[in-house]
Amino acid sequence: MGESGPSLPPAGEWQRLGVQVESELHAGMQSRVFAATVGGQRVALKLTDARLADAALVAERLRMTGALAALTPVVAAPVRLGGALLQQVGAWLASATSFVDGRGIDLTSAGDARLMGETLAGLHDALGRLPAFAIPPVAALAAGTGSGPAAAAAAGRQLLHGDFNALNVIVTPAGPRLIDFDDCGYGPVAFDVANALYMVLFDASVGDRPKLYATFRPGFLAGYRQAAGRPLDDGEVDGFIDARVAALGRWLDDLPNAPIGIRTSSPEWLQTLRAFVAGYRSGHW
């Protein structure tokens, strides 16, 4: 979490919940993730800074993820801590999901690009079969989407992953597994497709790999179309990529109201984000 984040909970708190922490896997702007065991089961334990999160919304997203995991084994299922999906532990909100061991996605691989597309199509099918949850539209679409899930559903929208990217897809011997539904929300399926492409476009820009996006996109879209068995309009997808970049630009111009990950970024990273937006608007990417 960094020096300004809360202190980690004492060992006694973990013992109370039957958690045995092994090692830290990731530290981000508002959360830390650890490998741990709960009741003999290996889990990914996530601590979210309670000052920066809406506990009720985090709990609802966990409830949704549990329902989704019951529909498809592709989703890493939440694991209860002390009988609850979400626990307040000191200054943190603690949750856990089943641990997924496998390899990451190779964005330069045509096969992995297609696999990502197929996986997203299958996820959308499962998400579309869920009942309504008290979850708002995805952040980049929040403006103009109505007042909540009911309005989004009325507009022909459904739950989306919200942050579908290579880091959230783990390839195991049994097939791909999906993690991190922290940004899930309502919206049109084309937005999720566009957001995944946006993330690759961003990686290509930041890593100065201009060919990456052009080689990834065809396989990804072909995999999605074949697995979804329904039309996917390239113009709509491109329009949502434009909207995603525009949302980033608006947040950079209004940092106090930007998502926490942007609001707390270093000056150097903010400069990188602004350079990406400027490059996209100029047609460089």
C-alpha positions in Angstrom: 0.0 0.0 0.0 2.9 2.3 0.6 3.9 4.4 3.6 0.6 6.2 3.9 -1.5 3.0 4.0 -2.8 1.4 7.1 -0.7 -1.0 9.2 -1.3 -4.7 8.5 -3.6 -6.4 10.9 -1.9 -8.2 13.9 -1.5 -12.0 13.8 -4.3 -12.4 16.4 -6.8 -11.0 13.9 -5.9 -13.6 11.3 -6.0 -16.4 13.9 -9.5 -15.2 14.8 -10.6 -15.8 11.2 -8.7 -19.0 10.7 -6.3 -17.4 8.2 -2.7 -18.3 7.8 -0.8 -15.7 5.6 2.0 -17.0 3.5 3.5 -14.3 1.3 2.6 -11.0 -0.4 1.7 -11.3 -4.1 0.8 -7.7 -5.0 0.6 -4.2 -3.5 -1.5 -1.6 -5.3 -2.9 1.9 -4.7 -5.7 0.8 -2.4 -5.1 -2.9 -1.7 -2.7 -5.7 -0.9 -3.0 -9.3 -2.0 -1.4 -12.3 -0.2 -1.2 -16.0 -0.7 -2.8 -17.6 2.3 -4.7 -20.7 3.6 -8.2 -20.8 5.1 -9.4 -24.0 6.6 -6.7 -25.9 4.7 -7.7 -24.2 1.4 -5.2 -22.1 -0.5 -6.6 -18.6 -1.2 -5.7 -15.2 -2.6 -6.4 -12.9 0.4 -7.2 -9.3 -0.5 -7.0 -6.4 1.9 -8.7 -3.2 0.7 -8.1 0.1 2.5 -11.5 0.7 4.2 -11.1 4.5 3.8 -11.1 4.2 0.1 -13.9 1.7 -0.6 -17.6 1.4 -0.2 -18.0 -1.7 2.0 -21.6 -2.4 0.9 -20.6 -2.3 -2.8 -17.5 -4.5 -2.2 -19.8 -7.0 -0.4 -22.3 -6.9 -3.2 -19.7 -7.6 -5.9 -18.4 -10.5 -3.8 -22.0 -11.9 -3.6 -22.3 -11.5 -7.4 -18.9 -13.2 -8.0 -20.1 -16.2 -5.8 -23.3 -16.5 -7.9 -21.3 -16.3 -11.1 -18.8 -18.9 -9.9 -21.7 -21.2 -9.3 -22.6 -20.9 -13.0 -19.1 -21.3 -14.5 -15.9 -22.8 -13.2 -13.9 -20.2 -15.2 -14.4 -17.7 -12.3 -12.4 -18.0 -9.1 -14.9 -18.4 -6.3 -15.0 -16.2 -3.2 -14.0 -18.0 0.0 -15.7 -17.0 3.3 -13.5 -15.6 6.2 -15.0 -16.3 9.6 -18.3 -17.1 7.9 -18.6 -14.0 5.8 -17.5 -12.9 2.3 -16.2 -9.6 3.7 -14.7 -8.9 7.0 -13.5 -5.6 8.6 -10.0 -6.3 9.9 -8.6 -3.2 11.5 -8.4 -0.5 8.9 -8.9 -3.0 6.1 -11.7 -4.9 4.3 -10.6 -8.5 4.0 -11.9 -10.9 1.3 -10.6 -14.1 -0.3 -11.0 -16.1 -3.5 -9.7 -19.6 -4.4 -6.1 -19.5 -5.4 -5.4 -19.9 -9.1 -2.0 -21.3 -10.1 -1.1 -21.1 -13.8 0.6 -18.9 -16.4 -0.2 -15.4 -17.6 -1.5 -14.4 -21.0 1.1 -13.7 -23.7 -0.3 -10.7 -25.6 2.1 -11.4 -28.5 0.6 -14.9 -29.0 -2.2 -15.2 -31.6 -3.5 -18.2 -29.7 -3.7 -16.4 -26.4 -5.4 -13.4 -28.1 -8.1 -15.8 -29.4 -8.3 -17.5 -26.0 -9.0 -14.2 -24.3 -11.8 -13.4 -26.8 -13.4 -16.8 -26.3 -13.1 -16.5 -22.5 -14.8 -13.1 -22.5 -17.6 -14.3 -24.7 -18.3 -17.2 -22.3 -18.1 -14.9 -19.3 -20.7 -12.5 -20.9 -23.0 -15.5 -21.4 -22.8 -16.4 -17.7 -23.1 -12.8 -16.6 -26.2 -12.4 -18.7 -27.9 -15.2 -16.8 -27.5 -13.6 -13.4 -30.3 -11.8 -11.6 -30.0 -8.1 -10.9 -27.5 -6.9 -8.3 -27.2 -3.6 -6.6 -24.1 -2.7 -8.6 -23.8 0.6 -10.6 -22.7 1.0 -14.3 -18.9 0.6 -15.0 -17.1 3.8 -14.0 -16.2 4.9 -17.5 -19.9 4.7 -18.5 -21.3 6.1 -15.3 -22.4 9.5 -16.8 -25.7 9.2 -18.6 -26.5 5.6 -17.7 -29.4 6.2 -15.4 -29.6 5.7 -11.7 -28.5 2.1 -11.2 -28.8 -1.5 -12.3 -32.5 -1.3 -13.1 -31.9 1.6 -15.5 -29.0 -0.2 -17.1 -30.9 -3.4 -17.6 -33.8 -1.4 -19.1 -31.4 0.0 -21.7 -30.5 -3.6 -22.7 -27.3 -3.8 -20.7 -25.9 -6.5 -18.4 -23.2 -7.0 -15.9 -19.6 -6.8 -17.2 -16.3 -7.7 -15.8 -15.3 -4.0 -16.1 -11.5 -4.7 -16.1 -11.0 -7.6 -18.4 -7.3 -7.6 -19.3 -4.4 -10.0 -19.5 -3.5 -9.7 -15.8 -6.9 -11.0 -14.8 -6.8 -14.1 -17.0 -4.7 -17.1 -15.7 -4.2 -20.1 -17.9 -4.3 -23.4 -16.0 -4.1 -27.0 -17.3 -7.9 -27.1 -16.9 -8.4 -23.9 -18.9 -8.5 -20.2 -18.3 -9.6 -18.8 -14.9 -10.8 -15.3 -14.2 -10.0 -13.1 -11.2 -10.7 -9.6 -9.9 -14.3 -8.4 -10.3 -13.6 -5.3 -8.3 -14.7 -3.0 -11.2 -17.6 -5.0 -12.4 -20.7 -3.0 -13.4 -23.5 -2.7 -15.8 -23.0 -1.8 -19.5 -23.2 -3.1 -23.1 -21.1 -6.1 -23.8 -19.3 -4.2 -26.6 -17.8 -1.9 -23.8 -16.1 -4.9 -22.2 -14.7 -5.9 -25.5 -13.5 -2.4 -26.2 -12.0 -2.0 -22.8 -9.9 -5.1 -23.2 -8.6 -3.7 -26.5 -8.0 -0.3 -24.9 -5.8 -2.0 -22.3 -3.7 -3.7 -25.0 -3.5 -0.4 -26.9 -2.3 1.3 -23.7 0.4 -1.4 -23.2 1.5 -1.0 -26.8 1.8 2.8 -26.2 3.6 2.7 -22.9 5.9 -0.1 -24.0 6.5 1.5 -27.4 5.4 -1.7 -29.2 3.3 -0.3 -32.1 2.7 -3.7 -33.7 1.3 -5.3 -30.5 -2.3 -3.9 -30.9 -2.5 -4.7 -34.6 -1.5 -8.3 -34.0 -3.7 -8.8 -30.9 -6.9 -7.4 -32.1 -7.9 -9.8 -35.0 -7.4 -12.9 -32.9 -9.2 -11.5 -29.9 -12.2 -10.4 -31.9 -12.4 -13.6 -33.9 -12.3 -15.6 -30.7 -15.1 -13.5 -29.2 -17.3 -13.7 -32.2 -17.0 -17.4 -32.7 -17.6 -18.2 -29.0 -20.4 -15.7 -28.6 -22.2 -16.8 -31.8 -23.6 -13.3 -32.3 -22.7 -10.2 -34.2 -20.2 -7.7 -32.8 -20.0 -4.3 -34.6 -16.5 -3.0 -35.1 -17.8 0.5 -35.2 -19.5 0.2 -31.8 -16.3 -1.3 -30.3 -14.2 1.5 -31.7 -16.7 4.0 -30.4 -16.3 2.6 -26.9 -12.5 2.7 -27.2 -12.9 6.4 -28.0 -15.2 6.8 -25.0 -12.7 4.9 -22.7 -9.9 7.3 -23.7 -12.2 10.3 -23.3 -13.1 9.1 -19.8 -9.4 8.9 -18.9 -8.9 12.4 -20.3 -11.8 13.7 -18.2 -10.4 12.1 -15.0 -6.9 13.5 -15.7 -8.5 17.0 -16.0 -10.4 16.5 -12.8 -8.2 14.5 -10.4 -10.2 15.1 -7.2 -13.1 13.2 -8.8 -11.1 10.5 -10.6 -10.9 6.8 -9.5 -8.5 6.2 -6.7 -5.9 4.5 -8.9 -5.6 7.7 -11.0 -6.1 10.2 -8.1 -3.2 8.8 -6.2 -0.8 8.2 -9.1 2.7 9.7 -9.1 3.4 12.8 -11.2 5.5 10.6 -13.5 2.6 8.2 -14.1 0.1 11.0 -14.6 2.5 12.3 -17.3 2.5 8.9 -18.9 -1.3 8.8 -18.9 -1.6 12.2 -20.4 0.9 11.4 -23.1 -1.2 8.3 -24.0 -4.4 10.4 -24.3 -2.6 13.0 -26.3 -1.1 10.4 -28.7 -4.5 8.7 -29.2 -6.2 12.0 -29.9 -3.6 12.9 -32.4 -4.0 9.6 -34.2 -0.6 8.2 -33.2 -2.2 5.2 -31.6 
